[in-house]
């Protein structure tokens, strides 16, 4: 449901069939006082580029149900978020809730975030997932540009072979350059390092 708070997800009051990824993301949002009141629906509707939930839900290939004047429609979160504070909502629309697909098997995941201080919005969010031993895999980068990005070259490399980290670093840098061509050298290094940290966390599971 769209009105579920971050704290309810963090506390396990919502079923988490992702193996703990939803709880991990919820626990790192702002402060507990904020998590007690803030909702997953409100976060996605705001579409702040630095928010955690849009990136997480894109990584999980989630969809959302929206009720409006013409009834209920279903959209993927990736299509719903169009840019900074820009979504497909029209006057009269209300987000009802979210559907997160159940993984076909055990899902490994890694989550990494860079923020200037505890509770602040992120400067970089990275989520890596892999189903089973050989994939499929996804690598998603948030707080980087107007909307979350899927790093397709990195995901393919994770499935293809146990690539060494230097090869992964090159693939990450390539994808970051494609999606963020105007980022400065610091931003590109930060996002690359953060994605690699998420991949390491995933591989450790």
C-alpha positions as CSV (number, residue, x, y, z in Angstrom):
1,X,0.0,0.0,0.0
2,X,1.1,3.5,-0.8
3,X,0.5,4.6,2.8
4,X,2.9,2.1,4.3
5,X,5.6,4.0,6.3
6,X,9.4,3.5,5.9
7,X,9.4,2.4,9.6
8,X,6.8,-0.4,9.0
9,X,9.0,-1.8,6.2
10,X,12.1,-1.4,8.4
11,X,10.4,-3.3,11.3
12,X,9.3,-6.2,9.1
13,X,5.6,-5.4,9.3
14,X,5.5,-5.8,5.5
15,X,6.4,-9.1,3.8
16,X,9.9,-8.8,2.3
17,X,10.5,-11.5,-0.2
18,X,13.6,-9.8,-1.5
19,X,15.7,-11.4,1.3
20,X,16.0,-8.2,3.3
21,X,16.7,-5.5,0.6
22,X,13.5,-3.6,1.3
23,X,14.2,-3.5,5.1
24,X,17.8,-2.4,4.4
25,X,16.7,0.4,2.2
26,X,14.0,1.6,4.6
27,X,16.4,1.6,7.6
28,X,18.7,4.0,5.9
29,X,16.2,6.7,5.0
30,X,16.7,9.9,7.0
31,X,16.0,9.5,10.7
32,X,13.6,7.3,12.7
33,X,11.3,10.2,13.3
34,X,11.1,10.7,9.5
35,X,10.6,7.0,8.9
36,X,7.7,6.9,11.3
37,X,5.8,9.4,9.2
38,X,7.2,9.2,5.6
39,X,5.5,6.7,3.3
40,X,6.7,4.8,0.3
41,X,4.0,6.2,-1.9
42,X,4.9,9.8,-0.9
43,X,8.5,9.2,-1.7
44,X,7.9,7.8,-5.2
45,X,5.2,10.4,-6.0
46,X,7.7,13.2,-5.1
47,X,10.3,11.6,-7.5
48,X,13.3,13.3,-5.8
49,X,16.3,12.1,-7.8
50,X,18.2,11.5,-4.5
51,X,15.4,9.4,-2.9
52,X,16.0,5.7,-2.0
53,X,12.7,4.1,-3.0
54,X,12.6,5.0,-6.7
55,X,16.0,3.5,-7.2
56,X,15.2,0.4,-5.2
57,X,11.9,-0.2,-6.9
58,X,13.4,0.2,-10.4
59,X,16.1,-2.3,-9.4
60,X,13.3,-4.8,-8.4
61,X,11.3,-4.2,-11.6
62,X,8.4,-3.1,-9.5
63,X,5.1,-1.6,-10.7
64,X,2.6,0.7,-9.1
65,X,-1.2,0.8,-9.2
66,X,-2.8,4.3,-9.8
67,X,-6.4,5.1,-9.5
68,X,-7.8,8.0,-11.4
69,X,-10.9,9.3,-13.2
70,X,-10.7,6.5,-15.8
71,X,-10.2,3.7,-13.3
72,X,-7.0,1.8,-12.2
73,X,-3.9,1.6,-14.3
74,X,-0.6,-0.2,-13.7
75,X,2.8,1.3,-14.6
76,X,6.3,0.2,-14.0
77,X,8.1,2.5,-11.6
78,X,10.8,3.0,-14.3
79,X,8.3,4.5,-16.6
80,X,6.4,6.4,-13.9
81,X,9.4,8.5,-12.8
82,X,10.1,10.8,-15.7
83,X,12.6,13.1,-14.2
84,X,13.3,15.4,-11.2
85,X,9.9,15.8,-9.4
86,X,8.2,14.7,-12.6
87,X,5.9,11.7,-12.8
88,X,3.1,10.4,-15.0
89,X,0.5,11.4,-12.3
90,X,-2.3,13.6,-13.7
91,X,-4.8,15.7,-11.7
92,X,-7.1,13.4,-9.8
93,X,-4.6,10.4,-9.7
94,X,-3.7,8.7,-6.5
95,X,-1.1,6.0,-6.0
96,X,-2.8,2.9,-4.5
97,X,0.2,0.7,-3.9
98,X,3.1,-1.2,-5.4
99,X,3.7,-4.7,-6.7
100,X,7.2,-6.2,-6.3
101,X,7.8,-9.4,-8.2
102,X,8.8,-12.4,-6.2
103,X,12.3,-13.6,-7.2
104,X,12.3,-16.9,-9.0
105,X,14.8,-18.2,-6.5
106,X,17.2,-16.9,-3.9
107,X,18.1,-13.4,-4.7
108,X,21.5,-12.0,-3.7
109,X,21.7,-8.2,-3.4
110,X,24.0,-5.4,-2.5
111,X,23.1,-1.9,-1.4
112,X,25.5,1.1,-1.1
113,X,24.9,4.7,-0.5
114,X,27.0,7.9,-0.2
115,X,25.6,10.8,1.8
116,X,27.4,13.7,3.2
117,X,26.0,13.1,6.7
118,X,23.7,10.7,8.4
119,X,20.1,11.4,7.4
120,X,20.9,13.5,4.4
121,X,19.7,12.8,0.9
122,X,22.1,10.6,-1.0
123,X,24.8,11.7,-3.4
124,X,24.9,8.2,-4.9
125,X,22.8,5.1,-4.5
126,X,23.7,1.7,-6.0
127,X,21.8,-1.6,-5.9
128,X,23.1,-4.8,-7.4
129,X,20.9,-7.9,-7.6
130,X,21.4,-11.4,-8.9
131,X,19.0,-14.3,-9.0
132,X,20.7,-17.6,-8.1
133,X,24.3,-18.3,-9.1
134,X,24.2,-17.3,-12.7
135,X,21.7,-14.5,-13.0
136,X,19.8,-12.7,-14.3
137,X,21.4,-9.7,-12.7
138,X,20.7,-6.0,-12.5
139,X,22.7,-3.0,-11.4
140,X,20.9,0.3,-10.8
141,X,22.3,3.7,-10.0
142,X,20.3,6.4,-8.3
143,X,20.9,9.9,-7.1
144,X,22.8,10.4,-10.3
145,X,21.0,12.5,-12.9
146,X,17.3,13.0,-13.3
147,X,16.1,9.4,-12.7
148,X,17.5,5.9,-11.8
149,X,19.7,4.3,-14.4
150,X,20.1,0.6,-15.2
151,X,23.8,-0.2,-15.9
152,X,23.3,-2.8,-18.6
153,X,26.9,-3.4,-19.5
154,X,27.8,-4.1,-15.8
155,X,24.8,-6.5,-15.4
156,X,25.8,-8.5,-18.5
157,X,29.4,-8.8,-17.3
158,X,28.2,-10.1,-13.9
159,X,26.3,-12.9,-15.6
160,X,28.8,-13.7,-18.3
161,X,31.7,-14.6,-16.0
162,X,33.4,-14.0,-12.6
163,X,35.0,-10.9,-14.0
164,X,37.9,-9.4,-12.0
165,X,37.2,-6.1,-10.3
166,X,39.3,-4.0,-12.8
167,X,37.1,-5.3,-15.6
168,X,34.0,-4.5,-13.7
169,X,35.4,-1.0,-12.9
170,X,35.9,-0.3,-16.6
171,X,32.3,-1.5,-17.3
172,X,30.9,0.7,-14.5
173,X,32.8,3.7,-15.7
174,X,31.6,3.1,-19.3
175,X,27.9,3.0,-18.2
176,X,28.3,6.0,-15.9
177,X,29.8,8.0,-18.8
178,X,26.8,7.0,-21.0
179,X,24.2,8.1,-18.5
180,X,26.1,11.1,-16.9
181,X,28.2,12.6,-19.7
182,X,28.3,16.0,-18.0
183,X,29.3,14.7,-14.5
184,X,32.7,16.0,-13.3
185,X,35.6,13.7,-12.5
186,X,34.7,13.5,-8.7
187,X,31.1,12.5,-9.4
188,X,32.2,9.8,-11.9
189,X,34.7,8.4,-9.4
190,X,32.2,8.5,-6.6
191,X,29.4,6.7,-8.6
192,X,31.9,4.1,-9.9
193,X,33.2,3.3,-6.4
194,X,29.7,3.1,-5.0
195,X,28.5,0.7,-7.6
196,X,31.6,-1.5,-7.1
197,X,30.8,-1.5,-3.3
198,X,27.2,-2.6,-4.0
199,X,28.6,-5.5,-6.2
200,X,31.0,-6.6,-3.5
201,X,28.2,-6.6,-0.9
202,X,26.1,-8.7,-3.3
203,X,28.9,-11.2,-3.9
204,X,29.4,-11.5,-0.2
205,X,25.9,-13.0,0.3
